[in-house]
Amino acid sequence: MASRFARPIAVAVVVQVALAAIGAFGVGAEEPAAPVAAPSFSGARAMAHLEAMVAIGPRVSGSEGMTKQRAMIVEHFRAAGATVTPQRFQIRDRKSGKGVAMENIVVTWHPDRQERILLGAHYDTRPFPDRDRDDPRGVFVGANDGASGVALLMELAGAMPDLEGPVGVDFVLFDGEEYVFGPRDPYFLGSTHFARQYAAGRKSGETAWNYRAGLVLDMVADADLAIFQESKSVSWPDTRPVVDEVWDVARRMGVRQFIPRPGYEVEDDHVPLRNLGKIPTADIIDFNYPAWHTTHDTAAACSGESLEAVGSVVLQWLREQR
């Protein structure tokens, strides 16, 4: 996760399936087929995806680890039936002056639907655990800050082909969210590039679809999960309805990890998506994470139960889009 200058301000889904009434069967009558439950969200499977990414090691933009991770992610989504499109761009490293190849991954479900939802997560890891008091230049594997949002989307893929309604969904995995080696380096490179490309396409008429709303999923696997509402997402008039919808779903589902009040203000990928791309995007993040930007941000600090809590709410929110 990037600079995200935060200022403190203060589950499983049970899918209700109606059973067909069982009456008296006459001679030769066929027993009605059992109803098929809609796909649910598995925190255990999501956690397995997180662990697979962490096992690669650091996944810094432009690195071998990032290349290996990208291949794994693309293969997963294509196998699930999505259309996967790379969005490549290049930046110049401020320290070395060399070019660094970057690549957002756009995962498209139901491309025929012009009204769409964007679910975003960054998939790069910070170069160093700069907040680690003992080893600020150690190995950073970004289990929660880097892998958690991607793992959630990988598990969510199983439910997307059967998503009913008029709304299509794009998962966008952002590169270069925190390709940061010093205090002057910019953050949110991937989401900024994506937002500018989308805005230019809408203005020129080349982009026919419209993102009605978006969610950024970041640091959603903390074993001690408590997701307050991010203050920018609440204060912006176009994103406040998105926040209200998501937290209302959590309330109705009894997912108590969603706390219905603002808790912090965060700079994250939702900022360029909203300000540059004009996509009403809310940030779903648990910023109260002691292992943030330290060597302790490992799979041991994460939980499949937390991933399931968030993933179940997001899935139900998508299903209620009309």
VEXZABA-397584 format. One line per 10 residues: number of its first residue (from 1); their letters; for each residue y, z, x of C-alpha. Coordinates in nm, 4 decimals, decimal comma, padded with zeros to 6 digits. Each point is the difference from the previous one (the first is absolute). Layout:
// VEXZABA-397584
NUM) a) Y Z X ~ ...
//
This chain:
// VEXZABA-397584
1) masrfarpia) 00,0000 00,0000 00,0000 ~ 00,3500 -00,0700 00,1195 ~ 00,3084 00,2059 00,0667 ~ -00,0008 00,1188 -00,3601 ~ 00,2810 00,2467 00,0477 ~ -00,0947 00,2509 -00,2660 ~ 00,2237 00,2655 -00,1490 ~ -00,1894 00,2710 -00,1895 ~ 00,1439 00,0689 -00,3438 ~ -00,1573 00,2819 -00,1080
11) vavvvqvala) -02,3488 -00,8235 -00,7103 ~ -00,1718 -00,2132 -00,0792 ~ 00,0739 -00,2352 -00,2847 ~ -00,2218 00,0418 -00,2981 ~ -00,0111 -00,3365 -00,1709 ~ -00,0414 00,0488 -00,3717 ~ -00,2452 -00,2549 -00,1267 ~ -00,0653 -00,0099 -00,3705 ~ -00,3736 -00,0013 -00,0675 ~ -00,1319 -00,2317 -00,2653
21) aigafgvgae) -00,1193 00,1816 -00,3072 ~ -00,3769 00,0291 -00,0062 ~ -00,1434 -00,0667 -00,3418 ~ -00,3493 -00,0439 -00,1353 ~ -00,1589 -00,3146 00,1379 ~ -00,2146 -00,2143 -00,2241 ~ -00,3189 -00,1699 00,1078 ~ 00,0718 -00,2529 00,2703 ~ 00,3654 00,1050 00,0355 ~ 00,1435 -00,0089 00,3502
31) epaapvaaps) 00,1529 00,3113 00,1529 ~ 00,3698 -00,0595 00,0706 ~ 00,0924 -00,0472 00,3645 ~ 00,1382 00,3053 00,1767 ~ 00,3765 -00,0131 00,0513 ~ 00,1187 -00,0759 00,3519 ~ 00,2443 00,2462 00,1522 ~ 00,3085 -00,1380 00,1667 ~ -00,0047 00,0331 00,3813 ~ 00,1250 00,3371 00,1160
41) fsgaramahl) 00,1555 00,1124 00,3262 ~ -00,2240 00,1663 00,2587 ~ 00,1644 00,2330 00,2459 ~ -00,3167 00,0000 00,2113 ~ 00,0105 -00,3772 00,0449 ~ 00,3737 00,0086 00,0725 ~ -00,0601 00,2689 00,2613 ~ -00,2662 -00,2180 00,1632 ~ 00,2575 -00,2796 00,0330 ~ 00,2459 00,2444 00,1579
51) eamvaigprv) -00,2603 00,1186 00,2484 ~ -00,0887 -00,3596 00,0936 ~ 00,3619 -00,0755 00,0842 ~ 00,0439 00,3211 00,1978 ~ -00,3165 -00,0810 00,1973 ~ 00,1770 -00,3099 00,1370 ~ 00,2548 00,2284 00,1646 ~ 00,3757 -00,0708 00,0254 ~ 00,1084 -00,3038 -00,2014 ~ 00,3470 -00,0701 00,1351
61) sgsegmtkqr) 00,1601 -00,3307 -00,0986 ~ -00,1054 -00,2795 00,2366 ~ -00,2863 00,2012 00,1497 ~ -00,3731 -00,0729 00,0193 ~ -00,0626 00,2876 -00,2381 ~ 00,2323 -00,1555 -00,2575 ~ -00,1753 -00,3372 00,0335 ~ -00,3403 00,1611 -00,0551 ~ 00,1246 00,1990 -00,2979 ~ 00,1653 -00,3047 -00,1580
71) amivehfraa) -00,3248 -00,1986 00,0148 ~ -00,1876 00,2852 -00,1697 ~ 00,2597 00,0327 -00,2762 ~ 00,0206 -00,3728 -00,0711 ~ -00,3785 -00,0290 -00,0184 ~ -00,0158 00,2921 -00,2424 ~ 00,2541 -00,1385 -00,2447 ~ -00,1376 -00,3533 00,0075 ~ -00,3490 00,1333 -00,0689 ~ 00,1458 00,1859 -00,2999
81) gatvtpqrfq) 00,1277 -00,3271 -00,1457 ~ 00,3680 00,0084 00,0934 ~ 00,2134 -00,2779 00,1394 ~ 00,1200 00,1192 00,3411 ~ 00,3064 -00,1607 00,1573 ~ 00,1458 00,0867 00,3414 ~ 00,3771 00,0279 00,0282 ~ 00,0692 -00,0407 00,3706 ~ 00,3228 00,0714 00,1814 ~ 00,1080 00,0948 00,3486
91) irdrksgkgv) 00,2287 00,2638 00,1450 ~ 00,1301 00,0577 00,3484 ~ -00,0943 00,3237 00,1670 ~ 00,3231 00,1785 00,0853 ~ -00,1353 00,1493 00,3207 ~ -00,1906 -00,2903 00,1550 ~ 00,1809 -00,2892 -00,1665 ~ -00,3362 -00,1598 -00,0787 ~ -00,0930 -00,1391 -00,3390 ~ -00,2392 00,1991 -00,2173
101) amenivvtwh) -00,1994 -00,1792 -00,2688 ~ -00,0033 00,1826 -00,3317 ~ -00,1831 -00,0732 -00,3218 ~ 00,0305 00,1355 -00,3509 ~ -00,3120 -00,0437 -00,2140 ~ 00,0561 -00,1073 -00,3621 ~ -00,3007 00,0646 -00,2248 ~ 00,0330 -00,1760 -00,3351 ~ -00,1817 00,0833 -00,3242 ~ 00,0330 -00,2201 -00,3099
111) pdrqerillg) 00,2419 -00,2501 00,1570 ~ 00,0547 -00,1758 -00,3335 ~ 00,1965 00,2962 -00,1367 ~ 00,3736 -00,0394 00,0632 ~ 00,0925 00,3637 -00,0753 ~ -00,1329 00,2013 00,2942 ~ -00,0287 00,3455 00,1537 ~ 00,0282 00,0609 00,3748 ~ -00,2037 00,2729 00,1682 ~ 00,1026 00,0406 00,3629
121) ahydtrpfpd) -00,1214 00,1957 00,3013 ~ 00,0640 -00,0331 00,3718 ~ -00,3033 -00,0566 00,2184 ~ 00,1404 00,0441 00,3480 ~ -00,0007 00,3262 00,1920 ~ 00,2806 00,1553 00,1981 ~ -00,0263 -00,0686 00,3767 ~ 00,0009 00,3682 00,0944 ~ -00,0285 00,3415 -00,1689 ~ 00,3611 00,0773 00,0869
131) rdrddprgvf) 00,0158 00,3234 -00,2029 ~ -00,2987 00,1542 00,1764 ~ 00,1323 00,2887 00,2079 ~ -00,2991 00,0001 00,2332 ~ -00,0703 -00,3715 00,0404 ~ 00,2878 -00,2208 -00,1210 ~ -00,1401 -00,3019 00,1890 ~ -00,3581 00,0554 -00,1054 ~ -00,2303 -00,2041 -00,2227 ~ 00,1189 -00,0455 -00,3578
141) vgandgasgv) -00,2567 -00,1311 -00,2508 ~ 00,2095 00,0368 -00,3179 ~ -00,2659 00,1100 -00,2482 ~ 00,2431 00,1074 -00,2707 ~ 00,3080 -00,1759 00,1344 ~ -00,1310 -00,3532 00,0252 ~ -00,3551 -00,0135 -00,1376 ~ 00,0218 00,1964 -00,3257 ~ 00,2003 -00,2476 -00,2066 ~ -00,2133 -00,2910 00,1225
151) allmelagam) -00,3230 00,1888 -00,0747 ~ 00,1220 00,0671 -00,3530 ~ 00,0722 -00,3692 -00,0578 ~ -00,3364 -00,1003 00,1457 ~ -00,1778 00,2202 -00,2527 ~ 00,2295 -00,1117 -00,2807 ~ -00,1100 -00,3587 00,0621 ~ -00,3239 00,0544 -00,1907 ~ 00,1861 00,0494 -00,3281 ~ 00,2475 -00,2863 00,0347
161) pdlegpvgvd) -00,2097 -00,3002 -00,1147 ~ -00,0529 00,1673 -00,3393 ~ 00,3630 00,1063 -00,0417 ~ 00,1048 -00,1071 -00,3491 ~ 00,3465 -00,0668 -00,1350 ~ 00,2839 -00,2314 00,0852 ~ 00,0855 00,1420 00,3419 ~ -00,1312 -00,1193 00,3349 ~ -00,0140 00,2179 00,3093 ~ 00,0734 -00,0597 00,3665
171) fvlfdgeeyv) -00,1012 00,2401 00,2740 ~ 00,2329 -00,0476 00,2988 ~ -00,0934 00,1594 00,3310 ~ 00,3068 00,0261 00,2209 ~ -00,0052 -00,0411 00,3753 ~ 00,2596 00,1571 00,2281 ~ 00,0970 00,2873 -00,2260 ~ 00,0316 00,2223 00,3035 ~ -00,0067 -00,2148 00,3098 ~ 00,2334 00,2519 00,1571
181) fgprdpyflg) 00,0196 00,0984 00,3660 ~ 00,3534 00,1412 00,0041 ~ 00,2740 00,1330 -00,2281 ~ 00,1736 -00,3392 -00,0322 ~ -00,3038 -00,1978 -00,1070 ~ 00,0044 -00,1176 -00,3625 ~ -00,2586 00,1007 -00,2563 ~ -00,1553 -00,1836 -00,2977 ~ -00,0277 -00,3375 00,1712 ~ -00,2761 -00,1307 -00,2260
191) sthfarqyaa) 00,1427 00,1145 -00,3315 ~ 00,3468 -00,1225 00,0995 ~ -00,1375 -00,3444 00,0808 ~ -00,1992 -00,0099 -00,3239 ~ 00,2965 00,1114 -00,2112 ~ 00,2315 -00,2618 00,1505 ~ -00,2555 -00,2774 -00,0484 ~ -00,0581 00,1014 -00,3619 ~ 00,3721 00,0227 -00,0749 ~ 00,0642 -00,3419 00,1566
201) grksgetawn) -00,2836 -00,1525 -00,1993 ~ 00,1278 00,1438 -00,3266 ~ 00,3513 -00,1257 00,0725 ~ -00,1147 -00,3522 00,0845 ~ -00,2472 -00,0163 -00,2871 ~ -00,2973 -00,0538 00,2315 ~ -00,1475 00,3368 -00,0982 ~ -00,0960 -00,0212 -00,3674 ~ -00,1510 00,3443 -00,0406 ~ 00,1931 00,3200 -00,0537
211) yraglvldmv) -00,0804 00,3490 00,1226 ~ 00,0793 00,2297 -00,2898 ~ -00,0788 00,3136 00,2047 ~ -00,1510 00,1218 00,3225 ~ -00,1562 00,3057 00,1596 ~ -00,0166 00,0814 00,3711 ~ -00,3012 00,2153 00,0872 ~ 00,0457 00,2042 00,3157 ~ -00,1610 00,3204 00,1265 ~ -00,2128 00,0467 -00,3116
221) adadlaifqe) -00,3134 00,1522 00,1567 ~ 00,1249 00,3430 00,1145 ~ -00,2792 00,2498 -00,0674 ~ 00,2672 00,2343 -00,1364 ~ 00,1585 -00,2599 -00,2253 ~ 00,3222 00,0615 -00,1928 ~ 00,2002 -00,3089 -00,0960 ~ 00,3526 00,0765 -00,1086 ~ 00,2264 -00,2734 -00,1319 ~ 00,1922 -00,1702 00,2777
231) sksvswpdtr) 00,3733 00,0472 -00,0613 ~ 00,1177 -00,3580 00,0553 ~ -00,2664 -00,1213 -00,2415 ~ 00,1271 00,2473 -00,2582 ~ 00,3722 -00,0635 00,0509 ~ -00,0086 -00,3804 -00,0150 ~ 00,0345 -00,0977 -00,3678 ~ -00,2409 -00,2926 00,0309 ~ -00,2771 00,1987 00,1702 ~ 00,0250 00,3204 -00,2023
241) pvvdevwdva) -00,2033 -00,1507 -00,2905 ~ -00,2777 -00,0864 00,2480 ~ -00,0084 00,3600 00,1216 ~ -00,0031 00,1316 -00,3560 ~ -00,2905 -00,2271 -00,0958 ~ -00,2162 00,0957 00,2985 ~ 00,0567 00,3729 -00,0310 ~ -00,0608 -00,0180 -00,3746 ~ -00,3362 -00,1642 00,0656 ~ -00,0834 00,2791 00,2450
251) rrmgvrqfip) 00,0997 00,2631 -00,2574 ~ -00,2168 -00,1533 -00,2710 ~ -00,2917 -00,0272 00,2404 ~ 00,0409 00,3572 00,1185 ~ 00,0541 -00,1025 00,3633 ~ 00,1943 00,2993 00,1225 ~ 00,0644 -00,1349 00,3483 ~ 00,2942 -00,1921 -00,1499 ~ 00,2909 00,2459 -00,0221 ~ 00,2518 -00,1140 -00,2665
261) rpgyeveddh) 00,3204 00,0769 00,1895 ~ 00,1823 -00,1341 00,3070 ~ -00,1038 00,1501 00,3305 ~ 00,1375 -00,2121 00,2841 ~ 00,2046 -00,3065 00,0826 ~ -00,1866 -00,2506 00,2144 ~ 00,0821 -00,3238 00,1796 ~ -00,3079 -00,2148 -00,0509 ~ -00,1093 -00,3551 -00,0857 ~ 00,1241 00,0395 -00,3566
271) vplrnlgkip) 00,3611 -00,0141 00,1238 ~ 00,0068 -00,3655 00,1176 ~ -00,2246 -00,1044 -00,2882 ~ 00,2497 00,1402 -00,2471 ~ 00,3298 -00,0634 00,1799 ~ -00,0759 -00,3436 00,1500 ~ -00,2750 -00,1307 -00,2249 ~ 00,1399 00,1480 -00,3218 ~ -00,3494 00,1243 -00,0879 ~ 00,0136 00,3386 -00,1812
281) tadiidfnyp) -00,2308 00,1836 00,2405 ~ -00,0855 00,3693 00,0061 ~ -00,1442 00,1876 00,2968 ~ -00,3237 00,1946 -00,0520 ~ -00,0163 00,2315 00,2997 ~ -00,0911 00,3548 00,0976 ~ 00,2564 00,0621 00,2696 ~ -00,0946 00,3654 00,0527 ~ -00,2654 -00,0822 00,2592 ~ -00,0104 00,2207 00,3120
291) awhtthdtaa) -00,1990 -00,2575 00,2007 ~ 00,2679 -00,2686 -00,0467 ~ 00,0503 -00,2004 00,3220 ~ -00,2362 00,2252 00,1982 ~ -00,3452 -00,0386 00,1521 ~ -00,1299 00,2122 -00,2879 ~ 00,0450 -00,2800 -00,2553 ~ -00,3732 -00,0693 -00,0086 ~ -00,2621 -00,0486 -00,2694 ~ -00,0699 00,3740 00,0145
301) acsgesleav) 00,3448 00,0648 -00,1495 ~ -00,0706 -00,2391 -00,2895 ~ -00,2020 00,0224 -00,3181 ~ -00,1822 -00,2395 -00,2282 ~ 00,0942 00,2245 -00,2901 ~ 00,3680 -00,0594 00,0753 ~ -00,0512 -00,3751 00,0209 ~ -00,1830 00,0103 -00,3327 ~ 00,2780 00,1976 -00,1658 ~ 00,2618 -00,2597 00,0984
311) gsvvlqwlre) -00,2208 -00,3045 -00,0440 ~ -00,1102 00,1047 -00,3472 ~ 00,3592 00,0407 -00,1160 ~ 00,1079 -00,3334 00,1481 ~ -00,2961 -00,1774 -00,1607 ~ 00,0752 00,1454 -00,3419 ~ 00,3686 -00,0861 00,0374 ~ -00,0943 -00,3609 00,0707 ~ -00,2281 -00,0096 -00,3021 ~ 00,2836 00,1145 -00,2250
321) qr) 00,2395 -00,2771 00,1074 ~ 00,0848 -00,2203 -00,2987
//
